[in-house]
Amino acid sequence: RALAAKNYVLKNFPGISPNRFQTIGRGSSNPVAPNETEGGRQLNRRTDIKVVLATQ
């Protein structure tokens, strides 16, 4: 999922260099909700994107 999000951004925003990305897939190691219910599984199917601005 993380790699798919990265590929989407790079495809739709061609001015962004791939070298400026760090992709981390956490899978089931960092859930935000229990996976016992469909609602919990839906919450855990997510991609968090953090934007860090470069300092000059």
Chimera marker file (.cmm) of the C-alpha trace (Angstrom):
<marker_set name="trace">
<marker id="1" x="0.000" y="0.000" z="0.000" r="1" g="1" b="0" radius="0.5"/>
<marker id="2" x="2.822" y="2.451" z="0.821" r="1" g="1" b="0" radius="0.5"/>
<marker id="3" x="4.563" y="1.743" z="-2.469" r="1" g="1" b="0" radius="0.5"/>
<marker id="4" x="1.288" y="2.162" z="-4.376" r="1" g="1" b="0" radius="0.5"/>
<marker id="5" x="0.787" y="5.571" z="-2.738" r="1" g="1" b="0" radius="0.5"/>
<marker id="6" x="4.329" y="6.604" z="-3.650" r="1" g="1" b="0" radius="0.5"/>
<marker id="7" x="3.837" y="5.500" z="-7.260" r="1" g="1" b="0" radius="0.5"/>
<marker id="8" x="0.543" y="7.409" z="-7.460" r="1" g="1" b="0" radius="0.5"/>
<marker id="9" x="2.162" y="10.637" z="-6.257" r="1" g="1" b="0" radius="0.5"/>
<marker id="10" x="5.131" y="10.278" z="-8.607" r="1" g="1" b="0" radius="0.5"/>
<marker id="11" x="2.856" y="9.576" z="-11.581" r="1" g="1" b="0" radius="0.5"/>
<marker id="12" x="0.474" y="12.459" z="-10.897" r="1" g="1" b="0" radius="0.5"/>
<marker id="13" x="3.040" y="15.027" z="-9.735" r="1" g="1" b="0" radius="0.5"/>
<marker id="14" x="5.984" y="14.591" z="-12.140" r="1" g="1" b="0" radius="0.5"/>
<marker id="15" x="7.915" y="17.517" z="-10.646" r="1" g="1" b="0" radius="0.5"/>
<marker id="16" x="8.617" y="15.533" z="-7.476" r="1" g="1" b="0" radius="0.5"/>
<marker id="17" x="11.867" y="13.566" z="-7.494" r="1" g="1" b="0" radius="0.5"/>
<marker id="18" x="11.646" y="9.904" z="-6.439" r="1" g="1" b="0" radius="0.5"/>
<marker id="19" x="14.806" y="10.501" z="-4.391" r="1" g="1" b="0" radius="0.5"/>
<marker id="20" x="12.798" y="12.704" z="-2.033" r="1" g="1" b="0" radius="0.5"/>
<marker id="21" x="10.606" y="9.820" z="-0.865" r="1" g="1" b="0" radius="0.5"/>
<marker id="22" x="11.011" y="7.384" z="1.950" r="1" g="1" b="0" radius="0.5"/>
<marker id="23" x="8.484" y="4.558" z="1.819" r="1" g="1" b="0" radius="0.5"/>
<marker id="24" x="7.769" y="2.510" z="4.932" r="1" g="1" b="0" radius="0.5"/>
<marker id="25" x="5.251" y="-0.332" z="4.933" r="1" g="1" b="0" radius="0.5"/>
<marker id="26" x="4.187" y="-1.303" z="8.430" r="1" g="1" b="0" radius="0.5"/>
<marker id="27" x="1.493" y="-3.839" z="7.630" r="1" g="1" b="0" radius="0.5"/>
<marker id="28" x="-0.054" y="-5.294" z="10.762" r="1" g="1" b="0" radius="0.5"/>
<marker id="29" x="2.723" y="-4.031" z="13.051" r="1" g="1" b="0" radius="0.5"/>
<marker id="30" x="1.127" y="-0.606" z="13.603" r="1" g="1" b="0" radius="0.5"/>
<marker id="31" x="-2.690" y="-0.922" z="13.610" r="1" g="1" b="0" radius="0.5"/>
<marker id="32" x="-4.891" y="1.976" z="14.725" r="1" g="1" b="0" radius="0.5"/>
<marker id="33" x="-7.818" y="-0.330" z="15.513" r="1" g="1" b="0" radius="0.5"/>
<marker id="34" x="-8.335" y="-4.027" z="16.333" r="1" g="1" b="0" radius="0.5"/>
<marker id="35" x="-8.588" y="-6.304" z="13.294" r="1" g="1" b="0" radius="0.5"/>
<marker id="36" x="-11.397" y="-8.395" z="14.816" r="1" g="1" b="0" radius="0.5"/>
<marker id="37" x="-14.137" y="-6.376" z="13.091" r="1" g="1" b="0" radius="0.5"/>
<marker id="38" x="-14.599" y="-5.186" z="9.518" r="1" g="1" b="0" radius="0.5"/>
<marker id="39" x="-14.681" y="-1.598" z="10.794" r="1" g="1" b="0" radius="0.5"/>
<marker id="40" x="-11.313" y="-2.060" z="12.478" r="1" g="1" b="0" radius="0.5"/>
<marker id="41" x="-9.827" y="-3.638" z="9.372" r="1" g="1" b="0" radius="0.5"/>
<marker id="42" x="-11.098" y="-0.713" z="7.280" r="1" g="1" b="0" radius="0.5"/>
<marker id="43" x="-9.404" y="1.748" z="9.623" r="1" g="1" b="0" radius="0.5"/>
<marker id="44" x="-6.164" y="-0.206" z="9.351" r="1" g="1" b="0" radius="0.5"/>
<marker id="45" x="-6.184" y="-0.136" z="5.540" r="1" g="1" b="0" radius="0.5"/>
<marker id="46" x="-4.671" y="3.288" z="5.378" r="1" g="1" b="0" radius="0.5"/>
<marker id="47" x="-1.706" y="5.230" z="4.108" r="1" g="1" b="0" radius="0.5"/>
<marker id="48" x="-0.214" y="7.997" z="6.215" r="1" g="1" b="0" radius="0.5"/>
<marker id="49" x="1.754" y="10.596" z="4.284" r="1" g="1" b="0" radius="0.5"/>
<marker id="50" x="4.063" y="12.982" z="6.076" r="1" g="1" b="0" radius="0.5"/>
<marker id="51" x="5.342" y="16.022" z="4.187" r="1" g="1" b="0" radius="0.5"/>
<marker id="52" x="8.621" y="17.460" z="5.401" r="1" g="1" b="0" radius="0.5"/>
<marker id="53" x="9.664" y="20.760" z="3.892" r="1" g="1" b="0" radius="0.5"/>
<marker id="54" x="13.300" y="21.210" z="3.008" r="1" g="1" b="0" radius="0.5"/>
<marker id="55" x="15.182" y="23.869" z="4.929" r="1" g="1" b="0" radius="0.5"/>
<marker id="56" x="17.418" y="26.269" z="3.068" r="1" g="1" b="0" radius="0.5"/>
<link id1="1" id2="2" r="1" g="1" b="0" radius="0.2"/>
<link id1="2" id2="3" r="1" g="1" b="0" radius="0.2"/>
<link id1="3" id2="4" r="1" g="1" b="0" radius="0.2"/>
<link id1="4" id2="5" r="1" g="1" b="0" radius="0.2"/>
<link id1="5" id2="6" r="1" g="1" b="0" radius="0.2"/>
<link id1="6" id2="7" r="1" g="1" b="0" radius="0.2"/>
<link id1="7" id2="8" r="1" g="1" b="0" radius="0.2"/>
<link id1="8" id2="9" r="1" g="1" b="0" radius="0.2"/>
<link id1="9" id2="10" r="1" g="1" b="0" radius="0.2"/>
<link id1="10" id2="11" r="1" g="1" b="0" radius="0.2"/>
<link id1="11" id2="12" r="1" g="1" b="0" radius="0.2"/>
<link id1="12" id2="13" r="1" g="1" b="0" radius="0.2"/>
<link id1="13" id2="14" r="1" g="1" b="0" radius="0.2"/>
<link id1="14" id2="15" r="1" g="1" b="0" radius="0.2"/>
<link id1="15" id2="16" r="1" g="1" b="0" radius="0.2"/>
<link id1="16" id2="17" r="1" g="1" b="0" radius="0.2"/>
<link id1="17" id2="18" r="1" g="1" b="0" radius="0.2"/>
<link id1="18" id2="19" r="1" g="1" b="0" radius="0.2"/>
<link id1="19" id2="20" r="1" g="1" b="0" radius="0.2"/>
<link id1="20" id2="21" r="1" g="1" b="0" radius="0.2"/>
<link id1="21" id2="22" r="1" g="1" b="0" radius="0.2"/>
<link id1="22" id2="23" r="1" g="1" b="0" radius="0.2"/>
<link id1="23" id2="24" r="1" g="1" b="0" radius="0.2"/>
<link id1="24" id2="25" r="1" g="1" b="0" radius="0.2"/>
<link id1="25" id2="26" r="1" g="1" b="0" radius="0.2"/>
<link id1="26" id2="27" r="1" g="1" b="0" radius="0.2"/>
<link id1="27" id2="28" r="1" g="1" b="0" radius="0.2"/>
<link id1="28" id2="29" r="1" g="1" b="0" radius="0.2"/>
<link id1="29" id2="30" r="1" g="1" b="0" radius="0.2"/>
<link id1="30" id2="31" r="1" g="1" b="0" radius="0.2"/>
<link id1="31" id2="32" r="1" g="1" b="0" radius="0.2"/>
<link id1="32" id2="33" r="1" g="1" b="0" radius="0.2"/>
<link id1="33" id2="34" r="1" g="1" b="0" radius="0.2"/>
<link id1="34" id2="35" r="1" g="1" b="0" radius="0.2"/>
<link id1="35" id2="36" r="1" g="1" b="0" radius="0.2"/>
<link id1="36" id2="37" r="1" g="1" b="0" radius="0.2"/>
<link id1="37" id2="38" r="1" g="1" b="0" radius="0.2"/>
<link id1="38" id2="39" r="1" g="1" b="0" radius="0.2"/>
<link id1="39" id2="40" r="1" g="1" b="0" radius="0.2"/>
<link id1="40" id2="41" r="1" g="1" b="0" radius="0.2"/>
<link id1="41" id2="42" r="1" g="1" b="0" radius="0.2"/>
<link id1="42" id2="43" r="1" g="1" b="0" radius="0.2"/>
<link id1="43" id2="44" r="1" g="1" b="0" radius="0.2"/>
<link id1="44" id2="45" r="1" g="1" b="0" radius="0.2"/>
<link id1="45" id2="46" r="1" g="1" b="0" radius="0.2"/>
<link id1="46" id2="47" r="1" g="1" b="0" radius="0.2"/>
<link id1="47" id2="48" r="1" g="1" b="0" radius="0.2"/>
<link id1="48" id2="49" r="1" g="1" b="0" radius="0.2"/>
<link id1="49" id2="50" r="1" g="1" b="0" radius="0.2"/>
<link id1="50" id2="51" r="1" g="1" b="0" radius="0.2"/>
<link id1="51" id2="52" r="1" g="1" b="0" radius="0.2"/>
<link id1="52" id2="53" r="1" g="1" b="0" radius="0.2"/>
<link id1="53" id2="54" r="1" g="1" b="0" radius="0.2"/>
<link id1="54" id2="55" r="1" g="1" b="0" radius="0.2"/>
<link id1="55" id2="56" r="1" g="1" b="0" radius="0.2"/>
</marker_set>
